[in-house]
Amino acid sequence: MSGDAGPAGATTTDPVAAVPTPGDPAARAASLADLPLRDVLRGVEPYGAPQLDVPVLLNVNENPVPPSEVVAREMGEAVAAAARGLNRYPDREFLDLRADLADFLALESGVRLPAAQLWAANGSNEVMLQVLQAFGGEGRTAVSFAPTYSMYPEYARDTGTRWVVGRRRDDFTVDPAAAVALVEREQPSVVLLASPNNPTGTALPREVVEAVCDVAPGVVVVDEAYAEFRREGVPSALELLERYPRLAVSRTMSKAFSLAGARVGYLASSRAVVDALRVVRLPYHLSGVTQAVARVALRHSAELLRGVDALRAERDALVAWLRGLDLEVADSDANFVLFGRLADRHAAWRGLLDRGVLVRETGPEGWLRVSVGTPEETAAFRSALVEVLATPAGARAAGPDAPEGTR
Ligand SMILES: Cc1ncc(COP(=O)(O)O)c(C=O)c1O
């Protein structure tokens, strides 16, 4: 049997043995400290929740229900068809997919847009990074309101954009007067508003988005990654697109469509904003396989939205149940719930993990975030939490605390 030569020249199949020992020239060349890394990246860990092998995973706001057998089979057929053309680059403009996305938004929120006002990329993270690539950069500012999605400052960092963060109120809503004051003072070229917000689940009323759009000198992105989970009567910023040509609504197929693994996010805005993103996107950024899979999922939108209804009901029941335990629970329009306040949230997180349930230790100190799972997963979470709350690890925090940032 053949294998790699390890540092001592021994023949081995163990890849770890091939890693150079500290002190030899190969190790020095591979050390981060010797690389011309940008100063802002020194000492920074890659973003991401711990990937642990645990029976009940409720930590990254995925949809717990996989695509149905029918959908999976059709995706397989579509991928096979796409595979036969993979010697060619994919459609760079993917207008078919953009038209399907426009149809979905018309079905979901009643707002009808032409395909040219839609854009897509590998996850809404990539879409929003493209927004910062197009409108941020040296000498420019991006603004948001914390606690909010931890990736926003990373888009700013990676594009050399100055990052300014205002505070949400203690109930995680955004004070329109304070938001307007911050935007007027900072004159940002990009404002990022998550609605429903991660990690709090809070949706923004229309008046807050309008107030910000009325004074913002640049692009306002409303990140609606969880919009399909919003409660009855909660509006989508899509309804404001006609009035504000510099407003952009970012959405994703990762959550409602059970498609986190396919990496498809999209954005609806004016044609001009979409044209700006077309300038900064890498050539052929959305693979033919991705486009094919997304189009199959979109053909099944109505069925997927029924699944979302079930998760919304599960979410509302979970909020009510947690409140019944005398915990503080943020109102949620998303597929997750933020609850607290615990004296030692890390101990509570650990207690849940020891019982096979992984939730997310994020948001203000004292709070934990749990994604809505299948009824079985939620039941496992409930029994684990009841047990943890009965131990010292589940002690409640004393006295009111102002929420802190998510990082
Ligand atoms: C608020 C918010 N926006 C955007 C995303 C990114 O999602 P994706 O890149 O999978 O579309 C997430 C992911 O969890 C999120 O919570």
Ligand as a Chemical Component Dictionary entry (heavy atoms), coordinates in Angstrom:
data_LIG
# 
_chem_comp.id                   LIG 
_chem_comp.type                 NON-POLYMER 
_chem_comp.pdbx_formal_charge   0 
_chem_comp.three_letter_code    LIG 
# 
loop_
_chem_comp_atom.comp_id 
_chem_comp_atom.atom_id 
_chem_comp_atom.alt_atom_id 
_chem_comp_atom.type_symbol 
_chem_comp_atom.charge 
_chem_comp_atom.model_Cartn_x 
_chem_comp_atom.model_Cartn_y 
_chem_comp_atom.model_Cartn_z 
_chem_comp_atom.pdbx_ordinal 
LIG C1 C1 C 0 -30.761 37.546 9.413  1  
LIG C2 C2 C 0 -30.060 36.622 8.477  2  
LIG N1 N1 N 0 -29.750 37.060 7.259  3  
LIG C3 C3 C 0 -29.120 36.289 6.375  4  
LIG C4 C4 C 0 -28.758 34.989 6.676  5  
LIG C5 C5 C 0 -27.973 34.221 5.658  6  
LIG O1 O1 O 0 -28.613 33.174 5.112  7  
LIG P1 P1 P 0 -28.146 32.486 3.757  8  
LIG O2 O2 O 0 -26.783 32.981 3.402  9  
LIG O3 O3 O 0 -28.192 31.039 4.044  10 
LIG O4 O4 O 0 -29.154 32.928 2.738  11 
LIG C6 C6 C 0 -29.058 34.477 7.936  12 
LIG C7 C7 C 0 -28.668 33.101 8.282  13 
LIG O5 O5 O 0 -28.881 32.553 9.293  14 
LIG C8 C8 C 0 -29.722 35.320 8.855  15 
LIG O6 O6 O 0 -30.019 34.894 10.089 16 
# 
loop_
_chem_comp_bond.comp_id 
_chem_comp_bond.atom_id_1 
_chem_comp_bond.atom_id_2 
_chem_comp_bond.value_order 
_chem_comp_bond.pdbx_ordinal 
LIG C1 C2 SING 1  
LIG C2 N1 SING 2  
LIG C2 C8 DOUB 3  
LIG N1 C3 DOUB 4  
LIG C3 C4 SING 5  
LIG C4 C5 SING 6  
LIG C4 C6 DOUB 7  
LIG C5 O1 SING 8  
LIG O1 P1 SING 9  
LIG P1 O2 DOUB 10 
LIG P1 O3 SING 11 
LIG P1 O4 SING 12 
LIG C6 C7 SING 13 
LIG C6 C8 SING 14 
LIG C7 O5 DOUB 15 
LIG C8 O6 SING 16 
# 
